Amino acid sequence: MSLGNILTTASLLTLILFTFTVAGMSLFGTIEEGEIIDENVNFKSFYMSMMTLWRACTGESWNGIMHDCYNDAGFIAIPFWLIF
């Protein structure tokens, strides 16, 4: 009974991460390295974008990533990160 609920929740989280990963690659794929954005945190590939968003889900310096995105991409970074 609860396994179905867990699978439904995991599927929803995966769908949200996939959607924001593709959007992040489109919006921030060409961002230069900054204070937080580096070779381990970026949107250049699907895998690194997914890992960056998973890191942000855990609360680890998501606002620093947002500020690096804002400095390079402009205002679109703020709604992206706040909605995420």
Backbone as CSV, one residue per row, in Angstrom:
resi,resn,N_x,N_y,N_z,CA_x,CA_y,CA_z,C_x,C_y,C_z
1,MET,0.825,-1.185,0.000,0.000,0.000,0.000,0.875,1.257,0.000
2,SER,1.855,1.365,0.876,2.687,2.552,0.906,3.744,2.527,-0.194
3,LEU,4.077,1.346,-0.731,5.048,1.273,-1.812,4.534,2.011,-3.052
4,GLY,3.268,1.935,-3.318,2.683,2.672,-4.442,2.813,4.169,-4.267
5,ASN,2.603,4.637,-3.046,2.747,6.071,-2.769,4.199,6.525,-2.912
6,ILE,5.120,5.689,-2.462,6.541,6.024,-2.582,6.939,6.093,-4.049
7,LEU,6.482,5.134,-4.846,6.814,5.136,-6.277,6.198,6.324,-6.996
8,THR,4.992,6.687,-6.621,4.354,7.860,-7.227,5.121,9.137,-6.897
9,THR,5.534,9.288,-5.654,6.294,10.458,-5.231,7.659,10.499,-5.914
10,ALA,8.327,9.353,-6.007,9.624,9.291,-6.678,9.481,9.611,-8.163
11,SER,8.417,9.142,-8.780,8.181,9.442,-10.193,7.955,10.933,-10.408
12,LEU,7.206,11.559,-9.525,6.959,12.996,-9.624,8.248,13.784,-9.447
13,LEU,9.072,13.415,-8.472,10.353,14.090,-8.266,11.252,13.926,-9.487
14,THR,11.281,12.729,-10.062,12.082,12.492,-11.258,11.600,13.339,-12.427
15,LEU,10.300,13.454,-12.600,9.739,14.279,-13.675,10.096,15.749,-13.488
16,ILE,9.996,16.244,-12.266,10.341,17.639,-11.980,11.824,17.876,-12.240
17,LEU,12.687,16.962,-11.754,14.125,17.114,-11.986,14.455,17.063,-13.474
18,PHE,13.822,16.146,-14.212,14.075,16.047,-15.650,13.686,17.344,-16.352
19,THR,12.515,17.880,-16.034,12.039,19.104,-16.675,12.969,20.281,-16.392
20,PHE,13.360,20.447,-15.147,14.237,21.562,-14.797,15.660,21.338,-15.299
21,THR,16.068,20.078,-15.443,17.387,19.794,-16.008,17.461,20.257,-17.455
22,VAL,16.458,19.919,-18.238,16.435,20.339,-19.643,16.348,21.863,-19.743
23,ALA,15.514,22.475,-18.924,15.406,23.940,-18.931,16.723,24.583,-18.493
24,GLY,17.372,24.033,-17.473,18.650,24.572,-17.001,19.741,24.457,-18.046
25,MET,19.762,23.338,-18.770,20.751,23.185,-19.842,20.520,24.221,-20.931
26,SER,19.266,24.500,-21.226,18.934,25.478,-22.257,19.282,26.901,-21.822
27,LEU,18.979,27.230,-20.584,19.187,28.597,-20.100,20.620,28.869,-19.651
28,PHE,21.243,27.908,-18.983,22.524,28.153,-18.319,23.655,27.268,-18.822
29,GLY,23.491,26.646,-19.974,24.505,25.724,-20.480,25.817,26.372,-20.874
30,THR,25.797,27.667,-21.140,27.009,28.356,-21.598,27.582,29.306,-20.552
31,ILE,27.178,29.142,-19.316,27.644,30.039,-18.252,29.134,29.804,-17.984
32,GLU,29.847,30.900,-17.820,31.258,30.821,-17.457,31.394,30.401,-15.996
33,GLU,32.544,29.858,-15.651,32.772,29.450,-14.265,32.789,30.679,-13.375
34,GLY,32.163,30.532,-12.210,32.086,31.632,-11.256,32.547,31.180,-9.891
35,GLU,31.932,31.751,-8.874,32.310,31.414,-7.502,31.898,29.991,-7.146
36,ILE,30.704,29.576,-7.545,30.192,28.238,-7.247,30.207,27.352,-8.494
37,ILE,29.826,27.917,-9.630,29.791,27.146,-10.879,31.229,26.816,-11.276
38,ASP,31.522,25.516,-11.383,32.842,25.064,-11.793,32.704,23.749,-12.545
39,GLU,33.754,22.945,-12.599,33.679,21.694,-13.354,32.790,20.656,-12.684
40,ASN,32.496,20.801,-11.399,31.633,19.865,-10.681,30.197,20.338,-10.541
41,VAL,29.951,21.603,-10.739,28.612,22.190,-10.632,28.390,23.048,-11.862
42,ASN,27.633,22.515,-12.830,27.371,23.270,-14.053,26.170,22.667,-14.775
43,PHE,25.802,23.287,-15.880,24.665,22.846,-16.683,25.098,22.470,-18.095
44,LYS,26.324,22.025,-18.267,26.853,21.752,-19.600,26.411,20.416,-20.164
45,SER,26.171,19.435,-19.320,25.697,18.133,-19.789,24.469,17.734,-18.964
46,PHE,23.748,16.744,-19.472,22.540,16.311,-18.766,22.891,15.774,-17.383
47,TYR,23.939,14.965,-17.300,24.332,14.378,-16.018,24.728,15.460,-15.013
48,MET,25.594,16.390,-15.419,26.044,17.427,-14.485,24.896,18.359,-14.107
49,SER,24.007,18.611,-15.038,22.852,19.441,-14.732,21.947,18.753,-13.712
50,MET,21.722,17.457,-13.899,20.898,16.692,-12.954,21.554,16.658,-11.579
51,MET,22.857,16.465,-11.524,23.556,16.437,-10.235,23.553,17.808,-9.563
52,THR,23.643,18.864,-10.364,23.585,20.216,-9.811,22.214,20.484,-9.193
53,LEU,21.160,20.079,-9.884,19.815,20.287,-9.335,19.559,19.376,-8.141
54,TRP,20.099,18.156,-8.154,19.942,17.285,-6.986,20.651,17.907,-5.783
55,ARG,21.836,18.479,-6.022,22.570,19.166,-4.958,21.743,20.332,-4.420
56,ALA,21.085,21.061,-5.320,20.251,22.183,-4.891,19.038,21.685,-4.111
57,CYS,18.509,20.511,-4.461,17.375,19.941,-3.719,17.726,19.687,-2.264
58,THR,18.975,19.336,-2.022,19.397,19.072,-0.646,19.693,20.355,0.112
59,GLY,19.668,21.491,-0.594,19.867,22.783,0.057,21.309,23.235,0.098
60,GLU,22.200,22.533,-0.588,23.610,22.878,-0.529,23.934,24.008,-1.489
61,SER,24.031,25.196,-0.985,24.413,26.430,-1.688,23.634,26.686,-2.972
62,TRP,22.320,26.422,-2.934,21.505,26.702,-4.120,21.493,28.191,-4.423
63,ASN,21.540,29.024,-3.377,21.515,30.464,-3.617,22.816,30.945,-4.254
64,GLY,23.939,30.317,-3.959,25.197,30.659,-4.627,25.170,30.299,-6.097
65,ILE,24.577,29.141,-6.408,24.430,28.740,-7.803,23.510,29.725,-8.516
66,MET,22.430,30.130,-7.840,21.504,31.095,-8.432,22.213,32.422,-8.710
67,HIS,23.043,32.885,-7.793,23.739,34.150,-7.997,24.724,34.052,-9.159
68,ASP,25.435,32.929,-9.293,26.322,32.753,-10.443,25.536,32.742,-11.751
69,CYS,24.386,32.074,-11.749,23.541,32.063,-12.941,23.023,33.462,-13.248
70,TYR,22.632,34.203,-12.209,22.117,35.563,-12.391,23.195,36.489,-12.955
71,ASN,24.421,36.352,-12.467,25.510,37.215,-12.938,25.796,37.012,-14.410
72,ASP,25.570,35.810,-14.921,25.876,35.539,-16.329,24.647,35.590,-17.238
73,ALA,23.516,35.024,-16.783,22.339,34.907,-17.649,21.317,36.012,-17.441
74,GLY,21.380,36.705,-16.336,20.442,37.786,-16.097,19.245,37.386,-15.261
75,PHE,18.170,38.147,-15.416,16.999,38.041,-14.546,16.306,36.687,-14.612
76,ILE,16.415,35.964,-15.713,15.701,34.687,-15.870,16.135,33.669,-14.815
77,ALA,17.303,33.843,-14.225,17.793,32.908,-13.211,16.953,32.966,-11.937
78,ILE,16.452,34.118,-11.582,15.703,34.252,-10.329,14.391,33.476,-10.370
79,PRO,13.531,33.654,-11.397,12.313,32.835,-11.429,12.598,31.343,-11.558
80,PHE,13.628,30.980,-12.330,13.978,29.561,-12.474,14.255,28.939,-11.123
81,TRP,15.113,29.579,-10.332,15.502,28.996,-9.049,14.399,29.091,-8.012
82,LEU,13.624,30.152,-8.023,12.534,30.250,-7.049,11.424,29.252,-7.334
83,ILE,11.122,29.023,-8.601,10.113,28.015,-8.942,10.641,26.625,-8.645
84,PHE,11.922,26.389,-8.932,12.504,25.088,-8.640,12.466,24.818,-7.146
